[in-house]
Amino acid sequence: MSIGVCLAALALLNLSGSGTGRILSWIFQAVIFVLGCVIMPGEVFTTRYIKAAFHKSDDPSLRGWTSKHSSMPLRGRTLPGSGA
């Protein structure tokens, strides 16, 4: 919610014709873009990371979990790369 408030404040500054608003918009949008590029892969590839960690684990029950659950259903579909 704080990102939305910041964007709304910057929009109001830009609509008022403030030069400061324009500079702050460029800075804030660049920061948000970089953070999005850092965070998105972790969100998209979470299943792959968890399966790899389970497979490398010393715990046999976790290693067995990856072979038992090779096809993980997700709302009637399977995840890409899950072997199904």
Secondary structure as UniProt FT lines:
FT   HELIX           2..15
FT   TURN            16..17
FT   HELIX           19..44
FT   HELIX           46..56
FT   HELIX           60..68
FT   STRAND          73..74
FT   TURN            75..76
FT   STRAND          77..78
FT   TURN            80..81
//
